[in-house]
């Protein structure tokens, strides 16, 4: 059995988040709701308190006109009190790093 240290395990989880997140984003671009649903389930297992995945799924449903499904996702997010994690970017200007929150 493979034994992973905490730092290695965190690295693997981050990679999985990146892969599933990339797939979810591409599902949004190409309208693949079937794969989006799978990706969201995997992402929620890895990061259950991040409501951003549900938000993205609801937006994908809305984009294809599946308003009942979008409402169901929004209702579930509200019931679970899931929060979308605030986005953050960094930019370096004149050897000083600035944080931008959205």
Secondary structure, DSSP 4 states (H G I P E B T S, - for coil): -----HHHHHHHHHHHHHHHHHHHHHHHHHT-HHHHHHHHHHHHHH-TTBTHHHHHHHHHHHHTT-HHHHHHHHHHHHHTT-BPPPPEEEEEETTEEEEEE-
